[in-house]
Amino acid sequence: MHIVVCVKQVPDTVEISIDPETHTLIREGVAATLNPFDAWALETAIRIRDERGGCVTALSMGPPQAETVLRQAIALGADDGVLLSDRAFAGADTLATSYTLARAVQALAPVDLVVCGKQAVDGDTAQVGPGIAAHLDWPQICFVKKIYATTSDSLTAERAAESGSEIVTSSLPCVLTVVKDTCRLRFPTLKQQMRARHAEIPIWGAREIGVDPEKCGLNGSPTWVDRIFAPPKRSGGRVVQGDVNALMAAFFEKMEENSLLDEGGGDG
Ligand SMILES: Cc1cc2nc3c(=O)[nH]c(=O)nc-3n(C[C@H](O)[C@H](O)[C@H](O)COP(=O)(O)OP(=O)(O)OC[C@H]3O[C@@H](n4cnc5c(N)ncnc54)[C@H](O)[C@@H]3O)c2cc1C
């Protein structure tokens, strides 16, 4: 079974700075790390491979320094890694990112399963996994908490749903997105760290994966960030004390003050 795990390098800080002109994240000079959700995606893939055999390829799109997360993935148990890095990929929104990753999955064929984190902690959209599935025209199971069974042509998983959990079976190939804290993560062994340090990580550009330049990077991004700002701080609430009548009176007074009462009066 060939499993591709998409891993993203994200800023290792809560102090995010935004370029005032391009409205994109300033990544230069900021420590970076593996997106936390992707560590669980990787663990999920490694457990499936260990049970069924095959190999796990870690795949990342980003600047040359994103190679670090691929070595991290190999140290944690991935068999190899591929970096997608090309000027043509810069400025991608989630549509262009998922298109480019999907084309790389096709270039890595045959692939039975793609595993992504539920979301990246910087972009936070949770759109890339489903986007890859759409571009490949493969089924998807999102917010996976647990894998129940994998056969050569199907996978059964429990996914978090709004009001509980669902157990879903999909044919393979398919795409999974995985939530956090579902299982114990492993630590890299010394031997794996040595292997990761010396691993050859191919860097693929637009030509290697045969993408349409109009569909990747800024060219292929129909959305853009217009403005980024911190929302104004909320002022403190007002504590009202007294019996139920006093509380209700204060409540309706506030509703009236904020024009939240229905002018029509309704049925009274
Ligand atoms: C409207 C909009 C405009 C944007 N414009 C720009 C821009 O101009 N320049 C810019 O630098 N960024 C831009 N971004 C950010 C860029 O879209 C995201 O970094 C990228 O598309 C991934 O989206 P996300 O971080 O929300 O990932 P999510 O969808 O939250 O990630 C889910 C999972 O997908 C996988 N994944 C996501 N990204 C990658 C990746 N690069 N490599 C491998 N796996 C990955 C991981 O498994 C991850 O856990 C924009 C985002 C939006 C929403």
PDBQT file of the ligand as one rigid body, heavy atoms in Angstrom, charges set to zero:
ROOT
HETATM    1  C1  LIG A 301      -8.028  33.600   0.766  1.00  0.00    +0.000 C 
HETATM    2  C2  LIG A 301      -6.636  33.092   0.987  1.00  0.00    +0.000 A 
HETATM    3  C3  LIG A 301      -5.585  33.660   0.283  1.00  0.00    +0.000 A 
HETATM    4  C4  LIG A 301      -4.262  33.232   0.531  1.00  0.00    +0.000 A 
HETATM    5  N1  LIG A 301      -3.257  33.835  -0.135  1.00  0.00    +0.000 NA
HETATM    6  C5  LIG A 301      -1.991  33.461   0.129  1.00  0.00    +0.000 A 
HETATM    7  C6  LIG A 301      -0.902  34.090  -0.478  1.00  0.00    +0.000 A 
HETATM    8  O1  LIG A 301      -1.087  34.980  -1.306  1.00  0.00    +0.000 OA
HETATM    9  N2  LIG A 301       0.351  33.681  -0.151  1.00  0.00    +0.000 N 
HETATM   10  C7  LIG A 301       0.573  32.685   0.752  1.00  0.00    +0.000 A 
HETATM   11  O2  LIG A 301       1.727  32.353   1.045  1.00  0.00    +0.000 OA
HETATM   12  N3  LIG A 301      -0.442  32.066   1.356  1.00  0.00    +0.000 NA
HETATM   13  C8  LIG A 301      -1.706  32.438   1.072  1.00  0.00    +0.000 A 
HETATM   14  N4  LIG A 301      -2.737  31.829   1.696  1.00  0.00    +0.000 N 
HETATM   15  C9  LIG A 301      -2.440  30.730   2.584  1.00  0.00    +0.000 C 
HETATM   16  C10 LIG A 301      -2.438  29.460   1.781  1.00  0.00    +0.000 C 
HETATM   17  O3  LIG A 301      -3.624  29.263   1.107  1.00  0.00    +0.000 OA
HETATM   18  C11 LIG A 301      -2.320  28.315   2.732  1.00  0.00    +0.000 C 
HETATM   19  O4  LIG A 301      -1.089  28.373   3.378  1.00  0.00    +0.000 OA
HETATM   20  C12 LIG A 301      -2.401  26.992   2.004  1.00  0.00    +0.000 C 
HETATM   21  O5  LIG A 301      -3.247  27.050   0.898  1.00  0.00    +0.000 OA
HETATM   22  C13 LIG A 301      -2.912  25.904   2.907  1.00  0.00    +0.000 C 
HETATM   23  O6  LIG A 301      -4.132  26.288   3.463  1.00  0.00    +0.000 OA
HETATM   24  P1  LIG A 301      -4.328  26.114   5.008  1.00  0.00    +0.000 P 
HETATM   25  O7  LIG A 301      -3.092  26.606   5.674  1.00  0.00    +0.000 OA
HETATM   26  O8  LIG A 301      -5.613  26.723   5.383  1.00  0.00    +0.000 OA
HETATM   27  O9  LIG A 301      -4.358  24.520   5.129  1.00  0.00    +0.000 OA
HETATM   28  P2  LIG A 301      -5.495  23.573   5.674  1.00  0.00    +0.000 P 
HETATM   29  O10 LIG A 301      -6.492  23.310   4.612  1.00  0.00    +0.000 OA
HETATM   30  O11 LIG A 301      -6.000  24.058   6.999  1.00  0.00    +0.000 OA
HETATM   31  O12 LIG A 301      -4.563  22.288   5.860  1.00  0.00    +0.000 OA
HETATM   32  C14 LIG A 301      -5.105  20.976   5.976  1.00  0.00    +0.000 C 
HETATM   33  C15 LIG A 301      -4.020  19.976   5.699  1.00  0.00    +0.000 C 
HETATM   34  O13 LIG A 301      -3.631  20.061   4.322  1.00  0.00    +0.000 OA
HETATM   35  C16 LIG A 301      -2.238  19.753   4.208  1.00  0.00    +0.000 C 
HETATM   36  N5  LIG A 301      -1.529  20.942   3.671  1.00  0.00    +0.000 N 
HETATM   37  C17 LIG A 301      -1.907  22.224   3.678  1.00  0.00    +0.000 A 
HETATM   38  N6  LIG A 301      -0.986  22.995   3.073  1.00  0.00    +0.000 NA
HETATM   39  C18 LIG A 301       0.008  22.166   2.694  1.00  0.00    +0.000 A 
HETATM   40  C19 LIG A 301       1.249  22.362   2.036  1.00  0.00    +0.000 A 
HETATM   41  N7  LIG A 301       1.672  23.553   1.638  1.00  0.00    +0.000 N 
HETATM   42  N8  LIG A 301       2.033  21.265   1.827  1.00  0.00    +0.000 NA
HETATM   43  C20 LIG A 301       1.629  20.023   2.216  1.00  0.00    +0.000 A 
HETATM   44  N9  LIG A 301       0.467  19.786   2.855  1.00  0.00    +0.000 NA
HETATM   45  C21 LIG A 301      -0.329  20.847   3.086  1.00  0.00    +0.000 A 
HETATM   46  C22 LIG A 301      -1.751  19.392   5.599  1.00  0.00    +0.000 C 
HETATM   47  O14 LIG A 301      -1.913  18.013   5.782  1.00  0.00    +0.000 OA
HETATM   48  C23 LIG A 301      -2.736  20.144   6.489  1.00  0.00    +0.000 C 
HETATM   49  O15 LIG A 301      -2.850  19.589   7.791  1.00  0.00    +0.000 OA
HETATM   50  C24 LIG A 301      -4.040  32.210   1.466  1.00  0.00    +0.000 A 
HETATM   51  C25 LIG A 301      -5.113  31.617   2.141  1.00  0.00    +0.000 A 
HETATM   52  C26 LIG A 301      -6.403  32.050   1.904  1.00  0.00    +0.000 A 
HETATM   53  C27 LIG A 301      -7.543  31.410   2.660  1.00  0.00    +0.000 C 
ENDROOT
TORSDOF 0
